[in-house]
Amino acid sequence: MSVKDRLIYLPLGGAGEIGMNCYVYGYGPEGEERLIVVDLGVTFPDMDSTPGVDLIMADVAWLEENADRIDAIFITHAHEDHVGALGHLWPRLRAPVYARPFTGAIAKMKMEEAGQPADAVRIVAPRPAMTEAGPFRVQFVPVSHSIPESAALVIDTPAGRIVHTADFKLDGTPVVGEPFDPVLWHAIAGEGDGIRALVCDSTNVFSPLPGRSEASLVAPISDLLKGQEGMVVATTFASNVARLKTLAEAGREAGRSVCMLGRAMKRMLTAAVETGVLTDFPPIIQPEDAAEVPRGSLMLIVTGSQGERRAASAQLSRGKYLGLEMKAGDMFLFSSKTIPGNERGVIRVMNAYSEMGVDVVDDHGGLYHVSGHANRPDLEAVHDLLKPKMLIPMHGEHRHLREHVKLGLAKGIAAEIATNGTMLDLTGDTPAVVEYIEAGRTYLDGTRLLGAMDGVVRDRIRMALNGHVLVTILLDEDDAPLGDAWVDLKGLAETTRSGAALADEIEAELTEFLEKAGPKVIRNDDKIDEAVKRIVRQVAVEEIGKKPEVTVVVSRLALE
């Protein structure tokens, strides 16, 4: 290792938040490091802060500026917050993408959907298989999680070994996928000089009890279904193939025909079967056949565990969906955890079912869902097993990262909080902050990628909060008004406190202004624009207490 070479870590998403994962590692001379990217994920918008936005992903401007230094992109698993941005951001980076078969199948779909070459995704085998990317040698190491073929990365560099856990839990019986293997990880920790840095999942650092296995759900879900007389509907995360299998097997064991509703679930199941991670899923029937099955003998497994309006759960809560409907005496099971921020949508669906007379069962008792992330005792067990020189928490909000750092420091492990945009030098004995990179967000808005600071969504929010007024003014060739100003209101009360039409009040004020305006104003579009906006807002504030967004269109008739 040259004296000038350094090993760096830079999160661009997923550190200081849960979702939108994007991490960068670099090795080489300062400012010239060769780079690898780990995960390109998304997070989801909400109507309060990002109305109309389809997806949110990391701002990769820094990576794009240094694209000639990127040797590879590694995708750890197929959850949307790790792979969902691949097709959208790959054209800016254009590096080869490496993933395991199941993850690779989903990654190729993402590329194809975005019109990008699927063959940029290269399928690799797990450890001991090794992928060389510049100065990095990377192994995919199987871990248990809530989606098949999840992997941690063992990243060997000239400065030492990094373990990037990605999302993981300690589950020896995950139903589908590979168990967490402590013997394997003990070997990884003992090789060479040990582990320089552990970059670790922090999601459940506040959960005090050891995590539970996916296999522990089979019996309680089966018992629940056997006691039901009406139709049973269950929802979970579409990507949780093990849970889909658990639910389907419980349904079959209870003597029910099983039908699956939701494109995302079917796509995940197809990928799991085609890549060989799922070989014995119970038989399912089609929706048109399900409509003919007696209610007491039918189970539906549906998308929409987070209350998404267009998913099957919400559709059923509003009435018929694909010829099927819920009725009094039926049961709806949420075999899932509500992600913070989604509570309103989930409660809306629950209340809609309640009004139908449907019994809603959620996971408050902990019987029908287990997390895919390591709890606090499990994180401590991993610290003890791997004995890293440094701990860098990731995949968590700031409070999660801070608490995880405390855990490490209590065990004598050097630890540092690095939120999005914080570049750490991992070459020394302790992690050192060396630079801050602008780490914003990119919005997929329809078919376009927008920067969060571009102003499009900000203007949309302003219109949503304040309403909009369009003012049209016609001037003849002598700069004299042709008729009165014309006003069109959107999202505003139409009448004033006295009951008069707001548009008429604004038009009257504008007409008076145009009649009195001097030639210096009337011949200058900018001055007209400024004055009209001031008058419109003044009238609106006085009459309805709102300060709207205003667009002014001045049309001048030219001499022929």
N, C-alpha and C positions, 0 to 999 in steps of 0.2 A: 504493500500500500504506500503510495506516494504521500509525502507529508502534506501536500496541498489537497489531496483527495478527501472528500467527505461523503458521509451517508446521511441523506435527508429524508424526512417524512413530511408530507403536506396534505392535510385533508381539505377537500374543496366542497364536500357535502357529507352529512352524516355525523358530524362532530359538533355538538351543541344543538342537535335535533335528532329525532328518530325518523329516518327516511332519507331519500335522495343521496344514497351513499356514493362517494367518489373520493378515492385516496390515491396519492402519488408517492412513489418512492424514487429516490435518485442517488446515483453514485458517480463520483468523478470530481474534477476540479470545480471550484466554486463558480457557479453560473454556466458551467458547461457539462453538468452531470447528465449521464444517460438516464432515461426515465422509464418507469413502468407505471401503468394505471391499474388500480384494482377497483372494479365495479363502476358501472355507469347507471345509476338508478334514478327513480323519480319520487316525488312526493305529490300529494293531491291538493287541489285548490279548495277554497271555501268561498261561499257567497259574500262573506263579510270583507275579506281582504283581497280576493282575486276573482271577482265575479266574471263569469264567462270563460275563464281560462280552462283549458283541457288538462294540461299536465304541467308540473313544475320540475325543473332539473337544474343541476349545478351550472354555474357560469364557468365555461372552460376557456375563457379568453386567454388566460396565462398559458394553458396547455397548447392552445392553438398557435400562440406566438412561438412556442418551443416545440412544435410538432415534429420538426426534423430530429429532435432528440429522443422521441418516444420509440422504444423498442418493442413494446407489447402492451396489450390490454388483457387483463385476467378477470374473468367473471366467476365469482365464488359459488353462486347458486341462482336459481331462477325466480326469486321473488321480484316483484315489480320495483321495489326500492333498491334493487341491485342491478337489474338488467333492463328496466323499462325505458331508459334513455338511449340505449345503445344505437338503435337505428337512426335516431335524430341527431346524435352528437358525433357518430363515427365519421361522417364526411369531413369534420373539422380536424380530426386526429389521424385517420387513415393508417392505423397500425394494425398488425395482425391480432386477432382476438382468440384467446384460448379458454376452453371450458370443457368440462366433463360431458358425456353423451347426452344426458337428460337436459342439463342446463344449456348445452350447445343446441339442442333441438329448439328450445324456446328462443334462444338468442338468434338463431337463423330465421325463425318466424318474425322476430322484431326487425331484423334487417330487411327481409322481403317486404314486410308491410310498409316500410319507409322507402322502398325502391332502391335499396342498397344491396351489394353483392353478398349473398349468403355464404359464398366460399371464402369470405374473409374470416369466418369463424372456423377455427381448427379444433378438432376433438382430440383430447388427450386423456391418458389413463392416469389413475391415482398413483401415489408413492408405491414403489420406488421410481416410477417414471419421472423424468426430469425434463423441464423445458428451459433452454438457454435463451436469454434475452439480454443482449449486451453483457454487462458485468454481473447480471443476475442469473441465478440458477433456482428455478421455482418448482416445488412439488405441491400437488393437490393432495391433501390429507383428509380422508373421509371423517366427517363429524355428524352427529345427529342434530336434526333441526325439524321444522314443520313442513319441509318440502324435500323430495328425494334428492340424493346425490349432492348434498351440501358439502362444502369443503373449506377447511382452513388452508392457508398457504404457508408453507415453509420456504422462506426466501433467503437463500445463501448469497452473501456479498463478500467482497474482499475485506470488508470491515467487520464481518461477523454475521450471525444468523438472526433473522427476524421471523417471528411467528405472528401472522395476521389471522386472528381466529375467525373473522367474519361472524355470522350469526351461528350460535351453537347452544346445545344443552347437553347435560350428562344423562343420556338415556341408553340403557343397555338393551331395551326391548322396544324399539320405535315402531313396530308393526310393518311399516314400509321404509326402506332405506337402511343405512348402515348404523350400527350402534357406535357409541363413543368407546374407543378402545384405549384404556389407560396404559396397557403394556406398550402399545405402539408409541404413545406420547412419551412414555418414560424413556424409550429408546431415542426418540428425537431430542429430548432434553440432554441425553448423555453423550451425544455425538460431538466430536470436535471440542471446541471451547465452550459448549453450551449455548444458551440463548441470550443474545445481546439485548433484544427488545421484544416484549410481548405487547402487541397492539390488539386490544381486547374489547369484545362486546360488553357494554355496560347497562343494557336495557333493564335488567331485573335486579340491579344492585340493591334496591330497597326492599326486595322480597326476602323475608327472614328465614323461611323454611326451605329445605332442600327441594329441588324440582321433582315432579312426578313423571312417571313413564307414560307414554301414549297407550301402552298395553293396559294400564290401570282403568281405562275408560270403558273397556268392552263390557264388563259385567254391569256397571250401573246404567249404561245406556240400554242394554238388553232388558234389564229389569223394568226400566221406565216404559219401554215400548210395550211390554207384555201386559201392562195394566191399562192400556188405552183401548177404548171401544170405537172411536171415530177415526177419521183419517189422521195420519201423523205426517207432519212436514218438519224437516230439519235443515238448518243452514249452518255453514261453516266457511272458512276461507277456501276459495276455489283451488288454490295451490296446495292445500293440505291433503295430499293424496292418501296418506295413512288414515286421516280422519274420515275421508270419504269411504274408505274400505271398512273402517270400524262401524260407521253408520249403516252401510249397506248390509254388512254381515248381521248386525243387530236386527235390522228389518227382516231379513230372511229367516233368522232364528225365531222371530216373533210370528212367522207365518204370513208375512206381507210381501206383495209384489213391490219392487223398488223401481221408481222412475226418477231420472235426473233431469233437472231443468236449469239451463244456463249455459251459454256458449263457452264461457271461461272454464267452467268445470270440465265440460266435454273435451275441450282442447288439452287441458292438463292430463286428463285420463288417457287420451290418445297418445300424447307424447310419452307418458309413463309406460304404456304397453309397447309402443314401437321401439323404445330404447331398452326394454327388458327389465326395468326396475319394478314392474308390476305384472305378475303372471297369473294371479288367481282371484281377480275381482269378481264378486258375485254377479250373476246375470241381471240385466236391467231391461225394462220394457220402455216402449216409446210413448210419448204423451197421448197419441190418439188411442192407444190400447189401454192406457191408464184410466181414461174416462169411462171405460166399460167395467172396471174392477170395482167390486163393492167397497165402500169407504173404509170399513173395518179391516179390510185386507190390503190396504194400499199405503205405501210410504213414499213421499216425495223428498228428494234431496235437492236443495235449490241454492242458487247464488244470492248474494245480498246480505251477508251477515253484518255489514256496516251501515245498513239502511239506505244504500244507493237507490236513487229514485227509479232507475230504469232496470234494475235487477229483478229477478223472479220474485223474491220475497216481497218487495214493495208492490210489484204488479198484482200479486195475489191479494195483498191487503187492500187494494182498490177495487177488486172484483174478479171477474173471470180472466184466466190467463191460459192460453192454449187449450181451451175447453175445460179447464179444471178450476174449481173454486173452493174456498174454505167455508165451513158452516159451523153453527153452534155445536159444541161437543167435540170438535176436532182439537188437536194439540199442535202447537208450533214450538220447536226446540231451537234455541240459539246455542249451538255447540261451538262457541267462539267467545272471544273477549272483545269488548267494544274499545276500539282504538281512541285515545283521547282526541276530542274534536268532533267525533262522529256521534256523540250521545244524542243530539237532537234528532237526527235522522232515524236512529234505532228506536227511540222512544215514540216517534211518530208512527212507525210501523207497528210497534207493540200495542199502542192505543187503538189503532185501526182494527187489529185483530180482536182486541178486548170488546170493542163495540159489536163485533160479529158474534160474540159468545165463544170465541176460541180461547182455550187455555194456553197461556204463554209461559214457557219454562226457560229461564236463562241460567247463567252459570254462577250466580252469587254464592251458591253452596260449594263450588269447586268440584262438583261431581262429573260434569259433562264437558270439561275442557281442560287441557294442560298447555302451558306456555311452551314456545319453541326456544326460549332463551334461558340461559343459566341464571339461577338465583344466587343470592349473596354467598351462602355456604359453598355452592358449586364453584363460584368464581375463586373463592379462597382456596378450594381444593386444587384448582388449576394453577394458581400461583405457587402452591406448595409442590405440585408435581413438576412444573417446568422450571422453577427457580430462575427466572429471568433477571438480568442485571438491571433492566429498566422496564417500567410499565407505562404504556401510553393508552389511556382509555379512549374508546371511540364508540360509535353507535349509541348515542344517548344525548339527552338534553344536558345543559350545563350542570344542573344539580346532580345528574347521574355521573358525569365525568368527575366532578369534584369529590363525590362520595367514594368513587372507585380509586381515585388518587389517595384518599385517606387510608383505604384498605391496604394499598401497596406500601405506603410510608410506614404504616404500623408494623409491617413485616420486614422493614429495612430495605425495601426495594425503591430505588430512585424512580420517581414518578412525576409526570408533568401534565397539566391540562393543555390540550391543543385543540382549540375550536377551529371551525372552517377558516381557512386563510392563514393559519399559524404554521410557519415552517420551522421544524425542529432539526437540529443537527444531532444525530445519534452516534457520532464518531467517538466522543469522549466517554467518561465514566458516568456522566449524568446527561439527560436530554437538555439541550440548550435552545431557546428561542433565538433564531437568527434573522427572521424576516417576516413581514406580514404582506400577504398577497390579497388583492381585491377579490373577495369571494362572494359574489352576488348570486342571483338566480336568473334562470332563463325560462320563459313561459312558452309553452306550445298553445297558441291562440288560434283555433281553427287549424289551418295548415301552415301557419307562419311561426317562426321562432322569434320571440321578442325579448329584449333585455328588460329586467324589472324596472330599470330607471328610464326606459324609453318614453314613458308618459301615457301610453295607450290605456293601460289598466287604471292608472291614476285618474285620467279624464273620465273613464267609465264609472268609477266610484263617485266622482264629483257629480256626474249627471244623475246617478242613482240617489245620492243624498239630497241634491238641491233642485233637481228638475232642470228643464232646458227651455229656452226661449229662442226662436228663430225670428229675426227681424229682417224684412225685405224693404228696401227703399229704391224707388225709381226716380231718376233725375233726367231731365231732357237736355238737349244740346246746349241750352243756356244755363245749365246747372240749377234749374228750378224744379221743385218736387212735382212729379206727375202723380197726383192723387195723394192719399194719406199713406203713411207707413203701414205695413201689414205685419201682423204678429201671429205666430203659431206657437202654442204652448204644448209641452210634453211633460207629464209627471208633476203637474202643479194644479192646485185648486183653481177652478175656473171662475169662481165668484169671490168678490171682496167682502169685507166685513159688513158693508152696507147692502150687499146683494147684487151689486153691479157686476158686469162681466169684467174680469181682470184684463183680458185682451183689449177691450175697449178703453179701459183706463190708461193702459200703457200706450196704445195707439194715439190717444188724445194728447198725452204729454209729448210724444215724439213728433207729432204733427206741429205742435206749438214750437218745439225746438227748431224744426226744419224751417219754419216760417221766419224765425228770428235770427237764424244763424247767418253770420257774415260770410262774404266770399272766401276769406282765408280758410274757414272751416269747411264750407260746402264743397270746395274744390280739392280737398285733401281727404282721401279715403281713411287714412289712419286717424285723423282728428274726428271724423264722423264716427268711426268704430269706437273710439275711446268715449266719446260723449254719449252715444247711444247705450253702450253697456252700463255706464254710470246711471243714466236715467231709468233704464229697465230695472236694475237692481234696487234703486232707491224706491220706485213705486212698489215693487214686489215685497220689499221688506216692510214698508208702511202698511200695505194692504193685507198681506197673508203671512208675514213673518218669515219669508224664505229669501235666500240670496242665490238666484239660479245661475247656471252657466248660460252664456249668451253668445249666439252666433249672428253676426251682422253681414248681410249681403247687400252691397250697393251696386245697382245696375245703371249704367249711364248710356243714354241713347246718343249715338254718334251721328254727325252730319253725313249725308250721302254725297 
